[in-house]
Amino acid sequence: MMPGRAQNNPYVDDRVIHFGFQLGLNLMTFGVTDSEEPIVNPLTGETEIYHARVSNLMPGFNVGFITDVRLSRHLSLRLTPGMQFSSRTLSYKTESGRPVTGSLGNGAKTDVLSIPVYIPLYLKWAAEREGNYRPYVIGGGGVMFNVSRDREKPILLKPMDYFCEVGAGVDLYFRWFKFCPEITYRIGFANQLAPVDGRMELAPQDLFYTTALKRLLNRQLVITFNFE
């Protein structure tokens, strides 16, 4: 602490355990791997190779709760379970450039809605406090459970993923609480694409949405506002 600088809430970091809540925004995307499998174009009847990409990201939001356990002067353990809401659009094209569409009537596009419940565990390392701010870095991992699975959608996601996450933020001290904005990047490791086998709900012209893909991996950027 710099001499003569007044501090808000000077003993808040001495607590062994404290609680809080989170509000935030997220941009969720996919790491896409194509299957390169020849597929019959439902419009032309010809065999095609399809390629997919994430063409649109809709900003989502997240809410959660904080349990922080002080391990040392600079290090704490954090459990922050919560829920996210986000959507992505996958667009498809053929290698030949011929048009293709499914039963959705919006061209070769489909929206993928995700509502994951996540349970992460982090280590937070904070620098020395200077006045009423204290920068920190954070890292950890956890599991996510998707509660928005709809078997009638062209893309069906698996129910669980596990991930790691790294980021940075700053503790801003006010009289009665800490406000802690942070930014993190989250990487999922489990293939989220559920196979098309046995999905009787899909129309034949919608099978290409899944069969054109080999792997979908979750990727997301998260901006979180912590109140502790």
N, C-alpha and C positions, 0 to 999 in steps of 0.2 A: 504494500500500500504506500502511496506517495504521502509524505508528511503534509499535514494540514488539510487533506482532502476529506470532506465529510462522507460517511458511508451510510447508506440505507440498510436496515436489517443486518447489522454487522455479524450476528451469531448464527445466521440461518444455515450456514454450511457446517456447523458443528453438530447438527442433529444426526444421530445414527441412522434413522430412517425417516423419510418424509414421502408425501403423496402429492399428486397433482393430476392434471388432465391435459389432453392434446387436441388441437384442431389443426387441420392442414389441407394442403392441396397436393395432388399427384398427377404425373403424366406416366401412364402405363403403356408399354409397347411389347412387342414380341421379337425375340431372335428367331427368324424364320429359316428353316431348311426345307427346300423342295424335295419331293420324292423322285423327280425325274421319270416317273412312271407314265407310259403312254396311256392316254385316256380318250375315250370316244367323245368328240364334241357333240353335245345334244342338239345343236342347231344345224350342223352340217353332216353329221354322221361319220366324219373323218377322224382318224386317230391323231391326237395332238399331245405335245408336251406342255404342261402348264407351269407358270411361275407366279408366285404370290409375294406380296409385300404389304406392310402396314402403310396405308395411304392416309389415314386420318387419326389423330389423337384427340380425344375429348377430355379436357381437364376434369379430374374427379376430386372428391374430397374424402377425408378420413377423420375419424374421431377415436380417442383412446384414453386410457388411464395410465398413470405413472406410479410405480413404486421404486424408490431410490434408496439403496443401502450404502452408507459410507464405509469404504474399506480403509482409506487412509486420507491424508491431507489433500491429495490430488486425484485419487481414484475412487470411483463408485461403481456399483453394480445396479443395473436398471432393468426392470421388467415392465414392458409397456404394451399390454394386449389392447387390441382395437379392431376396428372394421373400416374397410375402404369401399368406395363406389367408383367405378371407372369403366370406360368403354373404348374399344379400338375397332377400326375398320380394316378388314383384309380385302385387298383388290387382286384380281387374277387376270392374267393375259396369257395367250397362247404364243408359242415360239414362232408360229407362222404369221401372227398378227390377225388371224381371222376372229370375228366377233364370237362371243359366248355369253350366255346368260343362264340363270337358274330360274326357279319358280317364283323368286322374290320380285321379279320384274324391275330390278334396279341395276341391270347389267351384272357383270361378274364381281359383285361386291357383297360382303356380308358384315354386319356389326357383331362384335363379340363383347357381351356385357360381363363384367366381373364384379362380384361382391365377396371378396375374401375376408374372413376373420383371421387375424394374424396374432401370433404369440412369439414375440422376439425377446431375446436376452442380450444385453449390451454391457460392455465396459466403457465407461466415460472417464477420460483423463482431462483434467482442467488445469490450466496454468495458474500462476499466482493471481489473486484478485488485485485489480488496480482501480481504486475508487469504487464505482458502481458497475463495473463490467468485468467479465472473466471469460476469455475464449477457451474453447475446448474442442477435442476431437472425440469421436465415438465410433465404435465398431462392434459387430456381433453377428448374430444370426438367429434363425428360428424356423417355425413352420407356419403355413397358411392353409386354410380350409375354405374352399370355394362353396358358397351357399346359394349360388345363382344358376346352377346347372339346369338346362332345359333341353331335353332329348329331342324336341321338335325343331331346334335350331340347326342350321347347316353345320356349324362347328360346335362340338361338345368338348368341354374341358374336363380334365380329370379332377377329382375332388381335393387333392392335396399337393402341396409343393413345399420344398424347403429352400432356404435362401441364406445368403450372407449380405451384410450391409455395412457401408462405411460412410462417414460424413464429418461435418464440423458445424459448430454453432457458437453462440455467445450467451452467457448468463448476464442479464440486465437486472440490476437490483432496484426494486422499488420499496416503498415504506412497509408494505404488508405482504409482498409476494415477489417472486422472481419471474420474469418473462424471458423465455429462452428460445429465440428463433434458430432453427437449424435446417441444413440441407443435407440430404443423404442420397446415395445411389444404391439400389437393391438389385441383386442378381439372383434369379431362380435357377435351380439346377435340374429339376425333374421335368421331363417332357410332358407338357400339359395336353397334348393332343390325344383324345380318346379315339380308339379305332372305330371304323365305320361298321365293322362286322356286327350283325344282329340288330342294327338300327332300322327297324321296320317303319319308323315314323318318317323317314326321308323319302322324298320323291326321287325317282331315278335320275332326273336332270340336276339334282342337288348333290349327288355323290361326289362330284369332282371337287367340291369345297374341301373335303377331307382327304380324298385319295391323292390330290395334288401335293399334299404336305407329308413330310417325314417327321418334322419336329417343330414344336413351338415352345420357346423358353421365355419365361417372364423376365421383363426388364422394366425398371421404373425409377423415376426421379421424384423424390418426395420433399416438399417444403413443409416443415412442421413448426407450429407455434405452441410451445410448452408453457403452462402456467403452474408454478410450483410454490 
